[in-house]
Amino acid sequence: MVGASVNAQVGIGTTTPGAQLEVVGSVRFSGDLQPAGDSGLDGEVLLSNGPGVAPEWGVRFLNPGAILGVAKAVTTTMTIDPSDITTYTIADPDIQTYAVASWNWDDIVVLSGSIDDFNHVTANFINDGTEWSFRINNPTTSEFSTRLVLLIFY
């Protein structure tokens, strides 16, 4: 095998390539596509990082063909106590480690204090492969009742 180093642009279907390799027309290849040496995981999609930067593999959720199911869950009304951190868990027999969920608050009621304080309430969302966990932090002196609404993608 002989190797050579050539600093040139190669065009297939064009006489004026604008990149190291430019193909005008269809491309067929076998094997895996490895941007930056990474083949990605089953179901992931390739995402651009902009001009001049290697793309990277994105989560399965972004690939509509990889979504096996969608579920909706609504918690019972919960109280978010002032100056407290509360964890709620939801068991999910269909959960997968790659599952993702979108969530929102529903029916927020101020039990004491101000609705403006609700802007300071935060929630961390965790999928541990067996259940969904919400760690809700209320750093204010206000108390609320609300429900969580989830839209889950498997």
Secondary structure, 3 states (H helix, E strand, C coil): CCCCCCCCCEEECCCCCCCCEEECCCCCCCCCCCHHHCCCCCCCEEECCCCCCCCEEECHHHCHHHCCCEEEEECCCEEECCCEEEEEEEECCCCCCCCEEEEEEEEEEEEECCHHHHHHCEEEEEECCCEEEEEEEECCCCEEEEEEEEEEEC
